[in-house]
């Protein structure tokens, strides 16, 4: 099976250190920075200028800023289960705003996703039940 280009691009980022607000392959990125980097790999430019944001961004206001931006630049898809190449949006705590992103890399018997995770950098992680339960939306690149 041929992998979607976005998964091939994402795998090149594995090992990039976690740096909040960054988006440079091999230098540093956060989860949004990884998705921005994949976007640039597909389209050549940023989808929009990214304002500075704090680690707790949009939580005090309770605004789904990341979800809104994802819906603006990616295509939302209704899925019961993730497909390879899907950008998945997570809610890390019940009742909190959704603020973590990853891309599905494998849907085999051991599904995986690639994401930038604080303390770990860009990694390909098992898409285990605890992670799956946190998924609130699926998107695909345009």
N, C-alpha and C positions, 0 to 999 in steps of 0.2 A: 504494500500500500504506500502510495506517495503521500508524504506529510504536507499539510497546507503550509504555504510560505511563512505565515505568521508563527507557526510552531518552530520551523527551522530557524527563523530570526531569534525567537525567544531563547532557544537552546544555546545560541551564541553568547547570551548574556549570563548564563549560569556561571557562578563564581564571582560575579561582580559584587563588591562589598555593598552593604546597606548604608546609604547616606540619605537622610531626610531631605526631600525636595530636589535631589539630584536626578540626572537622567543621562549618564555617560557610560556606555558599555566599557567594562573593565576598570572603570574608575569609581563609580558609585551611583546608586539609584534607590528609590523607594518603590512601592508597588505601582504608583501612578507613573513614576519615571520609567519603569519597565514597559508599561503599555504605551507611553509616549514614544519610547525608543522603537518599539515594534511598528507603531504608526509611521514614524519617520522612515523606517526600513521599507515600508510598503509605498509611502506617498512622497517621501523626500523632505517634507517640511512639517512643522508642528501644526496640530489642528487648531490651536489658539494659544495666545499668550497665557501663561500660568501665573497667577498672582502668588505671592508668598503665602504659606499656610503653616499653621502650628500643628503639633501632633494631635491635639484635640479638636482640630478644625471642624466646624459645623455642629459639633456636639452641643455646646452651650445654647445655640439657637434651635437645635433639633431639626435643622434643614438638611434634606437629602441632596447636598450639593454634588457629590460624586455621582450619584445615580442620575441626576439631571444632566450633568455634563456628558456622561456615558451615552445617555439617550439622544443627546444632541449630535454626537460625532460617530456613534456606532449604530448598528441596526439591532434593535431589541428583538429577540426571538422567544417564543413560548416553547419550553421544553420540559419534559418530565425528568430527563436525564441529560447530563452534559455530553456534548459531542466534541471531537477533536477540533481545536481551533476556536472554540467558544471562549470569549472573555467572560469570566464569572465574577460576580459582585457578591461580597460577603457582608453580613451583619455579624460583627464579632461578639456582641452581647445582645441578649433579648431586650428589646425596647430601645436600643441605641441606633444611631444612624448607620447606614451601610458605608464602610470606608476601607475596605480591602479588596484588591483586584488580583486576579491571576488568569492564566490561559491554560485551557485543557490541552495536555500533551499526549495523553493516551487514554483509551477507554477499554483496554484489554481487561483480563480478569483482575489485574492490579492497576486500576486507573491512577493517573498522575496529573498534576498541574504544576506550572512554573509560576513562581511569584517571588517578590522581594520581601523578605521577612526580617524585621528588626532582630539583630543579634545573629543572623544567619546569612544575610546577603541574598542573592538570587539563587534559588534552589529549585529542584524538581522534587516535589513532595508527593507522597501517596494522597490520593483524593479519598481519604477515609470517611467513615460515617460522621465523625464529629465535624469535619470540614463540610461535607455534603449538606448537613443539616443547617449550616449557616448561609448557604447560597440563597440569595433573594432575587437574582436576575441573571439572565444570559444575554449576551450580545455577540454579534459577529462584526468583523471589520468590513467596511464598505469597499 
